């Protein structure tokens, strides 16, 4: 038992030090985008029907650093303000799968191939879902319930503080508070998998290919894991024999689908839209996984995951300490108002 705890702790710390410099830079970029791209601007450009709003919605969603409260409310707000069902679903599909912070974390743990392939897959998934919704569900947008706007720091139109202060507050307080618990849980799960599961276990138990991918989809679809927290779990799964394509299926389905989003879409946009949304995630994830496995046949992903250069240990260790302080402060800041309210 002591050996297991020791190995899990070592794996936890190694993963944290590897990803922390990139995640902190991702938080900085997310804060900058939060003040440059407002919710009002998003609503303005995504209104109407047709293919172009769907493409723009998916493109907006890939890097956009929305708070965890924002993905569903902002999507419903887009729909209420005139965005077609296709554009709304496109935005909902691409946004949670990736983000500026998770892209940097993906690069740090899984290498440049994954870091490029993942946002492209999210972008394509959003377009496919939006187009299918426009085709299969042509009902009017009337009668949509009034959905409140997101009220977090990233969504407010305040000018009391400077843009720099608001960007830093969102990037290093609000966003860490939103994903902090899930990120820490993801690190713990990844460490446990690395410590307890023998190398090559999944390859021996599950035949590589569509079977592995289907299992990863069944695991990822019903649960929620944020885009950033899913990365260390995927890295640990690959170390234990899961193919890159199967890991990608988990990276896509885990963040993109969960019970809350599915129920909300069902109630607000209807059965056809909700079913199309779920089928799109599953189908695109499996297709992307198979394509990545084909690419991995010609590109050594194991080699690509190990960068040709490494940050100095002192930088990685210091970044990990700063990251834990930022996450703890963000979680405490988010929890404190709830306790005062209760």
VEXKOLZA-8473 format. One line per field, with one value per residue (C-alpha): residue number from 1; residue in three letters; x, y, z. Coordinates in nm, 3 decimals, always signed. Example, Ala and Ser with C-alpha at 12.3 -4.5 7.8 and 13.67 -1.06 7.14 Angstrom:
<rs>
n c(1;2)
res c(ALA;SER)
px c(+1.230;+1.367)
py c(-0.450;-0.106)
pz c(+0.780;+0.714)
</rs>
This chain:
<rs>
n c(1;2;3;4;5;6;7;8;9;10;11;12;13;14;15;16;17;18;19;20;21;22;23;24;25;26;27;28;29;30;31;32;33;34;35;36;37;38;39;40;41;42;43;44;45;46;47;48;49;50;51;52;53;54;55;56;57;58;59;60;61;62;63;64;65;66;67;68;69;70;71;72;73;74;75;76;77;78;79;80;81;82;83;84;85;86;87;88;89;90;91;92;93;94;95;96;97;98;99;100;101;102;103;104;105;106;107;108;109;110;111;112;113;114;115;116;117;118;119;120;121;122;123;124;125;126;127;128;129;130;131;132;133;134;135;136;137;138;139;140;141;142;143;144;145;146;147;148;149;150;151;152;153;154;155;156;157;158;159;160;161;162;163;164;165;166;167;168;169;170;171;172;173;174;175;176;177;178;179;180;181;182;183;184;185;186;187;188;189;190;191;192;193;194;195;196;197;198;199;200;201;202;203;204;205;206;207;208;209;210;211;212;213;214;215;216;217;218;219;220;221;222;223;224;225;226;227;228;229;230;231;232;233;234;235;236;237;238;239;240;241;242;243;244;245;246;247;248;249;250;251;252;253;254;255;256;257;258;259;260;261;262;263;264;265;266;267;268;269;270;271;272;273;274;275;276;277;278;279;280;281;282;283;284;285;286;287;288;289;290;291;292;293;294;295;296;297;298;299;300;301;302;303;304;305;306;307;308;309;310;311;312;313;314;315;316;317;318;319;320;321;322;323;324;325;326;327;328;329;330;331;332;333;334;335;336;337;338;339;340;341;342)
res c(UNK;UNK;UNK;UNK;UNK;UNK;UNK;UNK;UNK;UNK;UNK;UNK;UNK;UNK;UNK;UNK;UNK;UNK;UNK;UNK;UNK;UNK;UNK;UNK;UNK;UNK;UNK;UNK;UNK;UNK;UNK;UNK;UNK;UNK;UNK;UNK;UNK;UNK;UNK;UNK;UNK;UNK;UNK;UNK;UNK;UNK;UNK;UNK;UNK;UNK;UNK;UNK;UNK;UNK;UNK;UNK;UNK;UNK;UNK;UNK;UNK;UNK;UNK;UNK;UNK;UNK;UNK;UNK;UNK;UNK;UNK;UNK;UNK;UNK;UNK;UNK;UNK;UNK;UNK;UNK;UNK;UNK;UNK;UNK;UNK;UNK;UNK;UNK;UNK;UNK;UNK;UNK;UNK;UNK;UNK;UNK;UNK;UNK;UNK;UNK;UNK;UNK;UNK;UNK;UNK;UNK;UNK;UNK;UNK;UNK;UNK;UNK;UNK;UNK;UNK;UNK;UNK;UNK;UNK;UNK;UNK;UNK;UNK;UNK;UNK;UNK;UNK;UNK;UNK;UNK;UNK;UNK;UNK;UNK;UNK;UNK;UNK;UNK;UNK;UNK;UNK;UNK;UNK;UNK;UNK;UNK;UNK;UNK;UNK;UNK;UNK;UNK;UNK;UNK;UNK;UNK;UNK;UNK;UNK;UNK;UNK;UNK;UNK;UNK;UNK;UNK;UNK;UNK;UNK;UNK;UNK;UNK;UNK;UNK;UNK;UNK;UNK;UNK;UNK;UNK;UNK;UNK;UNK;UNK;UNK;UNK;UNK;UNK;UNK;UNK;UNK;UNK;UNK;UNK;UNK;UNK;UNK;UNK;UNK;UNK;UNK;UNK;UNK;UNK;UNK;UNK;UNK;UNK;UNK;UNK;UNK;UNK;UNK;UNK;UNK;UNK;UNK;UNK;UNK;UNK;UNK;UNK;UNK;UNK;UNK;UNK;UNK;UNK;UNK;UNK;UNK;UNK;UNK;UNK;UNK;UNK;UNK;UNK;UNK;UNK;UNK;UNK;UNK;UNK;UNK;UNK;UNK;UNK;UNK;UNK;UNK;UNK;UNK;UNK;UNK;UNK;UNK;UNK;UNK;UNK;UNK;UNK;UNK;UNK;UNK;UNK;UNK;UNK;UNK;UNK;UNK;UNK;UNK;UNK;UNK;UNK;UNK;UNK;UNK;UNK;UNK;UNK;UNK;UNK;UNK;UNK;UNK;UNK;UNK;UNK;UNK;UNK;UNK;UNK;UNK;UNK;UNK;UNK;UNK;UNK;UNK;UNK;UNK;UNK;UNK;UNK;UNK;UNK;UNK;UNK;UNK;UNK;UNK;UNK;UNK;UNK;UNK;UNK;UNK;UNK;UNK;UNK;UNK;UNK;UNK;UNK;UNK;UNK;UNK;UNK;UNK;UNK;UNK;UNK;UNK;UNK;UNK;UNK;UNK;UNK;UNK;UNK)
px c(+0.000;+0.282;+0.456;+0.133;+0.082;+0.446;+0.432;+0.099;+0.242;+0.550;+0.334;+0.106;+0.399;+0.572;+0.254;+0.188;+0.540;+0.520;+0.193;+0.203;+0.417;+0.192;-0.127;-0.024;+0.046;-0.290;-0.458;-0.288;-0.409;-0.757;-0.773;-0.667;-0.933;-1.200;-1.175;-1.118;-1.407;-1.729;-2.048;-2.226;-1.979;-2.035;-2.411;-2.379;-2.182;-2.361;-2.718;-2.921;-2.931;-2.720;-2.373;-2.171;-2.306;-2.239;-1.876;-1.825;-1.988;-1.754;-1.452;-1.547;-1.588;-1.248;-1.028;-1.294;-1.225;-1.578;-1.637;-1.793;-2.119;-2.112;-2.117;-2.484;-2.625;-2.434;-2.544;-2.907;-2.857;-2.723;-3.034;-3.263;-3.097;-3.150;-2.881;-3.017;-3.030;-2.742;-2.513;-2.607;-2.532;-2.211;-2.096;-2.196;-2.006;-1.675;-1.645;-1.611;-1.388;-1.092;-0.980;-0.668;-0.561;-0.626;-0.442;-0.123;-0.173;-0.230;+0.097;+0.283;+0.164;+0.069;+0.289;+0.233;+0.039;-0.235;-0.224;-0.299;-0.532;-0.757;-0.881;-0.924;-1.140;-1.345;-1.391;-1.505;-1.738;-1.906;-1.962;-2.095;-2.333;-2.458;-2.518;-2.702;-2.924;-3.010;-3.098;-3.299;-3.461;-3.616;-3.864;-3.889;-3.698;-4.011;-4.112;-3.762;-3.755;-3.577;-3.230;-3.024;-2.688;-2.376;-2.293;-1.932;-1.645;-1.576;-1.926;-1.975;-1.956;-1.784;-1.547;-1.473;-1.141;-0.885;-0.878;-0.553;-0.702;-1.016;-0.809;-0.583;-0.881;-1.053;-0.739;-0.595;-0.900;-1.228;-1.105;-0.895;-1.197;-1.412;-1.181;-0.961;-1.140;-1.184;-0.820;-0.693;-0.925;-0.794;-0.436;-0.530;-0.708;-0.412;-0.170;-0.381;-0.402;-0.025;+0.045;-0.210;-0.256;+0.025;+0.190;+0.010;-0.296;-0.557;-0.386;-0.403;-0.764;-0.911;-0.813;-0.677;-0.911;-1.282;-1.347;-1.114;-1.265;-1.621;-1.533;-1.370;-1.683;-1.910;-1.695;-1.668;-2.024;-2.220;-1.960;-1.824;-1.454;-1.331;-1.109;-0.797;-0.852;-0.907;-0.552;-0.353;-0.610;-0.568;-0.189;-0.208;-0.439;-0.196;+0.088;-0.118;-0.188;-0.473;-0.412;-0.382;-0.714;-0.894;-0.740;-0.867;-1.218;-1.208;-1.069;-1.362;-1.657;-1.569;-1.572;-1.836;-2.115;-2.273;-2.618;-2.673;-2.603;-2.805;-3.111;-3.091;-3.076;-3.365;-3.587;-3.498;-3.433;-3.620;-3.567;-3.432;-3.165;-3.058;-3.033;-2.837;-2.602;-2.526;-2.489;-2.254;-2.021;-2.005;-1.969;-1.710;-1.509;-1.489;-1.404;-1.134;-0.994;-0.963;-0.798;-0.548;-0.456;-0.393;-0.170;+0.012;+0.112;+0.332;+0.417;+0.581;+0.352;+0.550;+0.850;+0.639;+0.510;+0.865;+0.980;+1.321;+1.373;+1.275;+1.219;+1.472;+1.362;+1.359;+1.108;+0.884;+0.894;+0.831;+0.546;+0.386;+0.396;+0.247;-0.021;-0.132;-0.146;-0.355;-0.590;-0.633;-0.704;-0.952;-1.137;-1.153;-1.270;-1.550;-1.655;-1.658;-1.957;-2.165;-2.098;-2.185;-2.505;-2.613)
py c(+0.000;+0.237;+0.165;+0.238;+0.572;+0.666;+0.581;+0.764;+1.073;+1.065;+1.032;+1.313;+1.550;+1.461;+1.522;+1.850;+1.981;+1.884;+2.067;+2.361;+2.608;+2.562;+2.576;+2.901;+3.051;+2.918;+3.094;+3.418;+3.381;+3.289;+3.605;+3.815;+3.657;+3.705;+4.084;+4.090;+3.859;+3.955;+3.754;+4.039;+4.016;+3.641;+3.686;+3.952;+3.733;+3.404;+3.507;+3.366;+3.034;+2.879;+2.732;+3.048;+3.106;+2.737;+2.770;+3.091;+2.938;+2.640;+2.862;+3.091;+2.796;+2.629;+2.885;+3.070;+3.064;+3.043;+2.969;+2.635;+2.816;+2.972;+2.690;+2.601;+2.945;+3.128;+2.872;+2.915;+3.291;+3.275;+3.084;+3.327;+3.624;+3.486;+3.226;+2.926;+2.586;+2.472;+2.757;+2.710;+2.338;+2.400;+2.637;+2.393;+2.109;+2.285;+2.501;+2.244;+2.006;+2.240;+2.589;+2.799;+2.656;+2.292;+2.331;+2.425;+2.141;+1.898;+2.010;+1.968;+1.611;+1.465;+1.658;+1.879;+1.624;+1.597;+1.972;+2.041;+1.748;+1.802;+2.158;+2.066;+1.770;+1.998;+2.249;+1.983;+1.827;+2.162;+2.212;+1.859;+1.889;+2.231;+2.126;+1.809;+2.005;+2.251;+1.960;+1.746;+2.011;+2.300;+2.407;+2.775;+2.928;+3.072;+2.992;+2.956;+3.000;+3.305;+3.198;+3.416;+3.539;+3.414;+3.637;+3.536;+3.777;+3.663;+3.759;+4.094;+4.416;+4.615;+4.902;+4.985;+4.803;+4.817;+4.547;+4.415;+4.372;+4.206;+3.977;+3.870;+3.822;+3.596;+3.409;+3.348;+3.356;+3.282;+3.020;+2.827;+2.833;+2.687;+2.402;+2.365;+2.076;+1.885;+1.944;+1.816;+1.517;+1.449;+1.453;+1.214;+0.976;+0.982;+0.911;+0.620;+0.471;+0.502;+0.342;+0.060;-0.046;-0.256;-0.135;-0.267;-0.375;-0.218;-0.344;-0.698;-0.677;-0.471;-0.525;-0.198;-0.033;+0.035;-0.175;+0.037;+0.353;+0.237;+0.165;+0.508;+0.667;+0.477;+0.596;+0.957;+1.031;+1.009;+1.172;+1.525;+1.597;+1.937;+1.970;+2.042;+1.771;+1.507;+1.545;+1.381;+1.098;+1.041;+1.047;+0.784;+0.566;+0.576;+0.470;+0.164;+0.048;+0.261;+0.370;+0.742;+0.725;+0.574;+0.838;+1.106;+0.959;+1.011;+1.364;+1.449;+1.275;+1.348;+1.729;+1.757;+1.551;+1.522;+1.476;+1.847;+1.965;+1.682;+1.746;+2.122;+2.075;+1.827;+2.069;+2.389;+2.274;+1.947;+1.575;+1.583;+1.842;+1.662;+1.327;+1.482;+1.647;+1.317;+1.119;+1.383;+1.367;+0.988;+0.960;+1.235;+1.107;+0.757;+0.892;+1.122;+0.839;+0.609;+0.886;+0.960;+0.593;+0.591;+0.897;+0.739;+0.456;+0.698;+0.938;+0.812;+0.974;+0.827;+1.022;+1.331;+1.331;+1.383;+1.729;+1.790;+2.049;+2.060;+2.350;+2.367;+2.176;+2.490;+2.649;+2.342;+2.300;+2.668;+2.668;+2.367;+2.544;+2.859;+2.650;+2.483;+2.822;+2.966;+2.667;+2.676;+3.049;+3.013;+2.725;+2.910;+3.230;+3.043;+2.850;+3.146;+3.338;+3.018;+2.965;+3.327;+3.297;+2.982)
pz c(+0.000;+0.090;-0.241;-0.429;-0.251;-0.308;-0.679;-0.721;-0.550;-0.775;-1.087;-0.964;-0.911;-1.239;-1.439;-1.257;-1.319;-1.686;-1.754;-1.512;-1.715;-2.019;-1.813;-1.645;-1.986;-2.099;-1.807;-1.913;-2.272;-2.153;-1.946;-2.245;-2.466;-2.199;-2.230;-2.606;-2.699;-2.521;-2.503;-2.684;-2.974;-2.999;-3.013;-3.282;-3.522;-3.472;-3.542;-3.827;-4.009;-4.283;-4.301;-4.231;-3.876;-3.805;-3.920;-3.723;-3.415;-3.422;-3.489;-3.199;-2.968;-3.018;-2.834;-2.638;-2.262;-2.125;-1.759;-1.675;-1.599;-1.941;-2.194;-2.160;-2.059;-2.333;-2.589;-2.489;-2.489;-2.844;-2.946;-2.768;-2.940;-3.289;-3.349;-3.536;-3.373;-3.592;-3.485;-3.120;-3.127;-3.322;-3.050;-2.775;-2.942;-3.013;-2.702;-2.420;-2.618;-2.612;-2.519;-2.516;-2.179;-2.268;-2.600;-2.414;-2.164;-2.452;-2.607;-2.279;-2.209;-2.548;-2.791;-3.096;-3.305;-3.044;-2.976;-3.344;-3.413;-3.109;-3.186;-3.552;-3.450;-3.222;-3.504;-3.751;-3.492;-3.437;-3.810;-3.862;-3.569;-3.673;-4.034;-3.928;-3.689;-3.967;-4.194;-3.951;-3.735;-3.927;-3.666;-3.579;-3.292;-3.135;-2.785;-2.649;-2.272;-2.139;-2.031;-1.798;-1.913;-1.748;-1.451;-1.389;-1.427;-1.782;-1.894;-1.725;-1.920;-1.648;-1.698;-1.335;-1.357;-1.632;-1.895;-1.754;-1.406;-1.543;-1.765;-1.477;-1.247;-1.495;-1.603;-1.257;-1.027;-1.205;-1.453;-1.197;-0.967;-1.243;-1.342;-1.033;-0.865;-1.190;-1.281;-0.947;-0.973;-1.322;-1.193;-0.912;-1.150;-1.388;-1.101;-0.976;-1.327;-1.370;-1.032;-1.027;-1.392;-1.542;-1.862;-2.171;-1.969;-2.197;-2.510;-2.370;-2.251;-2.535;-2.894;-3.039;-3.283;-3.285;-2.971;-2.760;-2.904;-2.837;-2.473;-2.437;-2.586;-2.347;-2.059;-2.178;-2.295;-1.965;-1.739;-1.729;-1.725;-1.835;-2.141;-1.937;-1.674;-1.942;-2.076;-1.792;-1.783;-2.157;-2.120;-1.845;-2.053;-2.346;-2.118;-2.025;-2.379;-2.512;-2.871;-2.954;-3.138;-2.839;-2.612;-2.850;-2.832;-2.455;-2.497;-2.725;-2.557;-2.194;-2.216;-2.493;-2.341;-2.000;-1.854;-1.785;-2.140;-2.297;-2.079;-2.141;-2.518;-2.503;-2.308;-2.493;-2.850;-2.867;-2.906;-3.262;-3.183;-2.864;-3.042;-3.329;-3.080;-2.905;-3.228;-3.370;-3.071;-3.079;-3.456;-3.497;-3.200;-3.348;-3.695;-3.554;-3.345;-3.645;-3.848;-3.571;-3.545;-3.921;-3.883;-3.590;-3.823;-4.016;-3.731;-3.413;-3.157;-2.869;-2.995;-3.067;-2.710;-2.584;-2.686;-2.823;-2.554;-2.189;-1.955;-1.672;-1.361;-1.149;-1.390;-1.390;-1.012;-0.946;-1.198;-1.027;-0.690;-0.842;-1.015;-0.692;-0.517;-0.804;-0.805;-0.428;-0.432;-0.718;-0.552;-0.220;-0.390;-0.567;-0.259;-0.023;-0.174;-0.172;+0.198;+0.274;+0.070;+0.253)
</rs>
